[in-house]
């Protein structure tokens, strides 16, 4: 209950700030593209990213291909999104011990409903064994104590054509997101931590050069094994997007993001293309 109250207070303070912005994720782009569609649509594709940066953190330390599949009908969206690293990575266990984690692999399912300027979404995150995808976490294990799934609820204000401000609040509510253990380490406890994340962004279109610029900021109101050991900003930067005309019938969307994480003291410059 205390963490829920802290999250609410953080939400009120965070969203009252006029400088708030956030990184737009592929899923929200797909939902926005289908917002005004009244019929049944099926979309699929893939992004190739120089790094997979999620909410200010490097996931997999490798270029990655990120396929997506989306079904949309009258504001209802059901989809799948994944990320598969091209190279292996290691995980630091303590000051001197690393383990081979193989190639990072993730598959997520989601369902959402959009009404006017608001979207309500539920995500199912699942990270596979990078050394052998057929071993390790069991996909159909949904026991809260042992599952490798993590469920997240998200509410977003999607902005309007004349006021393209996007605000997002997300809370992990079930699965692989635990609180502190007796030594104070997040993720090793037995109770759900309800890790919460806030984002905001504002889109600027520079029509003369065909570029869309989106500054963003995101953070968490309390400690988490997902976002960091304390409250603070974990994701701040800017994304620039444009479409390069290849032929008269085909154009290639590209993007560059400068992303910093003040809590982790890290910075990334990421390039991506959409197929």
Buried (B, 14 or more C-beta within 10 A) or exposed (E): EEBEEBBEEBBEEBBEEEEBBBBBBBBBBBBBEBBEEEEEBEBEBBBBBBBBBBBBBBBBBBBBBBBBBBBBBEBEBEBBBBBBBEEBBEEEEEEEEEEEBBBBBBBBBBBBBBEEBEBEBBBBBBBBBBEEBEEEBEEEEBEBEEBBBBBBBBBBBBBEEEEBBBBBBBBBBBBBBBBBEEEEEBBEBEEBBBBBBBBBBBBEEEEEEEEBBBBBBBBBBBBBBBBBBEBBBBBBBBBBBBEEEEEEEEEEBBBBBBBBBBBBEBEBEBEBBBE
